[in-house]
């Protein structure tokens, strides 16, 4: 393996394998953490273990060893498009496989090898283009040398190098051996955006043909010879322990083979998942103690209130002031594929198949449990049946590895939905207060916002010595785009003990509801039009203004509405992208609300695949809408009350409005698309409800707080 | 011993009568295209056809499936040729894809008995959950499926 010259942020490296073709990859600078020497766990795939990103086989097959987990966001397609654009490959022929653990696959936007924060395109856009361009130039050089012509006389096109004058052509596969012997170009020439033939086109996704016929393999679909099936039950009061259980009864169930202890719970192992479930019912584990013993929602709210009271209030000197209090509940991720993981642990080797967003922590925990070295552990990432941040956690990996190690056999652990609902790392509940005074022109003069919320990062960093600050709680609230002369934001960290985690759009999922509701209330107090009001406050922010004006134009803001109809508007920036949304609703004669149409505009800088951007905007908004309308996790006696989709109400097609999306290609820095439309749904809907009914909803979900939907 | 007829093929099994069909398909027969989502018939990820009718296999005891013709997503068509699958590709419906076997099976069953459902009939019948939020495209996919099916009949 040759490491080539330093350029931009990356080293490009190459390797040839006897008979396996050309492989290219890159290493970020700094190369690896010198203290740890970088992370490499083994993989059977040639090239992957070297941290290489693309492999061109002698038969012309091009494989992208994709660094991101595919959880529906279309990342394998988008990354393949970026590569194919520079490589001049037939993009539809590109195969993807998800990378093993190796520091070279770490997204530079992330602290470890994981997929999250809407960062895949942002992190991999530039290096992937460089690798593609370097490979293209090497293939051109190899062909030119073969033909004895100048490099300039050859061009790459759809997987071939063509000598234009003589019309000779050679496929990439025929050139890989010769290309692999060449030096990697130190500064490959990237295509200019005007030359793009693929990036920016709404081409169909590569993964969909397998997702419509049952052949796509998710974590739960892994099947190994001799594999056993397990299910778990964990203490319903968080971090409690098993008090008693009836192992004899469990083992009397047909097919049940073992009962195994796991952290804060117990597993039943059988030859079929349903039998494991029956075994668990017979086992009837009872639990004791726990961190949240006796906790309920009222107590959580009291803790928030107390923290905010401690912050105190200010005296506002204006005839027009607002004093507002908002709150949101805990939320479950409820990925449709329940938590699961498959592990096969032997004395000297361990393989894990996980639908995970977090390869690196999966490796860490496997290493810890098995005592094996990293080069004895292989982490396979399967397709994910939804991630939304839930699969950044690795509790399911811990369990599968623990059970398999105990039994010395391959085991798949699958959670029943009830377990999934009651043992999530929830979107934090929180409470937010505003004191806002308006100036003579009606615009906010003083803005005091106080947030009380649990910290997500505390769990990760407390063992290292916690520093009392969590940007994931405050994102979207601590800085506003609006021109407000006297702005003040305070954050009080409150820890009721309920496990909290990253939920699609994280802090913005609540802060956008707070901010965009409060600014709407200010506009109404000032008797201004909510759109024009925001427009004035964003006068110095052209990117925001474009997004806002586009969505207002699409929604025909200002038109005469039918009786009972209302429009709500909101705008928010998260993960580097600005999204605006308008929703139209109506209130029928019985007071029920119907959601009709949603207009979304997004400026995510550059666009790789506009149809994927659209799909993410639609899906994100619906995810946010589902939460705003009906999702709520409540606690009683220290445990979650909801258990399945009959009492955790998720939006269905019947209630879903039509959505149209406008993409603004500003050419600015790349922003994410997986999350940024989620935060808009709650405030846009709250503002529309006010517009349609005059009722201001300051607490989510709306259907639990006085609003009924069709 | 029980005999199940799945996708035109006969399978001999020996399981508890009350075991839901879903787990026979997934864990005993390796037909993993049918998904587990909730276990209580709420989400529809496990939808299969029993004698052409959509059924939620997580709540369908295997004993009741004996003697019926069962179709799973794997048996819906060869090479993705079913009009619902075609429409799903045209409209680029799936994201993570986990719920889509169920969405497709539910749609195929609906359109087989009601080739021209009203918007209301569609929304009352296709109640499958999707967490990625593909509903807007599922709706378009259903109406495109109906069009393709009508064309096929002509």
Contacts between the chains, C-beta under 8 A, distances in Angstrom:
chain1	res1	chain2	res2	distance
A	71	B	96	5.6
A	72	B	94	7.6
A	72	B	95	3.4
A	72	B	96	3.1
A	72	B	97	6.9
A	72	B	132	4.7
A	73	B	95	7.1
A	74	B	95	7.2
A	204	B	89	6.9
A	204	B	92	6.0
A	205	B	92	6.2
A	205	B	94	8.0
A	207	B	94	8.0
A	207	B	97	7.2
A	208	B	88	7.5
A	208	B	89	6.0
A	208	B	92	6.6
A	208	B	93	7.8
A	208	B	94	5.5
A	208	B	97	7.5
A	209	B	80	6.0
A	209	B	89	6.9
A	210	B	97	7.8
A	211	B	94	4.3
A	211	B	97	3.2
A	211	B	100	5.6
A	212	B	80	5.9
A	212	B	85	4.6
A	212	B	88	4.9
A	212	B	89	6.6
A	212	B	93	8.0
A	212	B	94	6.7
A	212	B	97	7.9
A	212	B	100	6.2
A	212	B	104	6.1
A	213	B	33	7.0
A	213	B	73	6.2
A	213	B	74	6.9
A	213	B	76	7.1
A	213	B	77	7.6
A	213	B	80	5.5
A	213	B	85	6.6
A	214	B	31	7.6
A	214	B	32	7.2
A	214	B	33	1.9
A	214	B	34	7.1
A	214	B	72	6.9
A	214	B	73	3.8
A	214	B	74	4.6
A	214	B	101	5.4
A	215	B	33	6.9
A	215	B	74	7.7
A	216	B	97	5.3
A	217	B	32	7.5
A	218	B	35	7.7
A	218	B	97	8.0
A	218	B	98	6.1
A	220	B	32	7.5
A	220	B	35	7.4
A	220	B	36	6.6
A	221	B	26	8.0
A	221	B	32	3.9
A	223	B	30	5.8
A	223	B	32	7.0
A	229	B	27	5.9
A	254	B	16	6.6
A	271	B	27	7.9
A	272	B	15	7.8
A	272	B	19	7.6
A	272	B	23	5.8
A	272	B	27	4.4
A	272	B	28	6.3
A	273	B	23	5.8
A	273	B	26	7.4
A	273	B	27	5.5
A	273	B	36	7.5
A	274	B	19	5.4
A	274	B	20	6.4
A	274	B	22	7.9
A	274	B	23	3.9
A	274	B	27	7.2
A	275	B	19	7.9
A	277	B	39	7.9
A	333	B	131	8.0
A	334	B	131	6.1
A	335	B	96	8.0
A	335	B	98	7.8
A	335	B	131	6.0
A	336	B	35	7.5
A	336	B	37	5.1
A	336	B	43	6.5
A	336	B	45	5.9
A	336	B	96	7.4
A	336	B	98	4.7
A	336	B	99	5.1
A	336	B	129	6.4
A	336	B	130	7.1
A	336	B	131	4.9
A	337	B	35	7.1
A	337	B	37	7.6
A	337	B	96	7.5
A	337	B	98	4.7
A	338	B	36	6.9
A	338	B	37	7.3
A	383	B	96	7.3
A	383	B	97	7.1
A	384	B	96	6.2
A	385	B	35	7.3
A	385	B	96	5.3
A	385	B	97	7.4
A	385	B	98	3.1
A	386	B	96	4.9
A	386	B	98	6.3
A	386	B	131	4.9
A	386	B	132	6.3
A	387	B	96	7.7
A	388	B	131	7.1
A	414	B	36	7.1
A	416	B	39	6.0
A	417	B	37	7.0
A	417	B	38	4.5
A	417	B	39	5.7
A	417	B	40	7.4
A	611	B	92	5.9
A	615	B	92	6.8
A	615	B	95	6.2
A	615	B	134	7.5
A	615	B	137	7.2
A	618	B	133	6.1
A	618	B	134	7.7
A	618	B	136	5.2
A	618	B	137	7.3
A	619	B	95	5.8
A	619	B	132	4.8
A	619	B	133	3.5
A	619	B	134	6.3
A	620	B	133	6.8
A	621	B	133	7.0
A	622	B	133	3.0
A	622	B	135	6.1
A	622	B	136	7.5
A	623	B	131	7.1
A	623	B	132	7.6
A	623	B	133	5.1
A	626	B	133	7.5
A	644	B	38	5.5
A	644	B	39	7.5
A	644	B	40	5.6
A	644	B	42	6.4
A	645	B	38	5.2
A	645	B	40	7.5
A	645	B	42	3.9
A	645	B	43	5.6
A	645	B	129	6.3
A	646	B	40	6.5
A	646	B	42	5.5
A	650	B	129	5.5
A	650	B	131	7.0
A	651	B	133	8.0
A	651	B	135	7.6
A	652	B	127	5.5
A	652	B	128	7.9
A	652	B	129	6.6
A	652	B	135	7.5
A	653	B	122	8.0
A	653	B	123	5.9
A	653	B	126	6.0
A	653	B	127	7.3
A	653	B	128	7.8
A	653	B	130	7.9
A	653	B	135	4.3
A	653	B	138	6.0
A	653	B	139	6.2
A	654	B	123	4.0
A	654	B	124	7.2
A	654	B	127	7.2
A	656	B	133	7.9
A	656	B	135	4.1
A	656	B	136	6.5
A	656	B	139	7.7
A	658	B	136	6.4
A	659	B	136	5.1
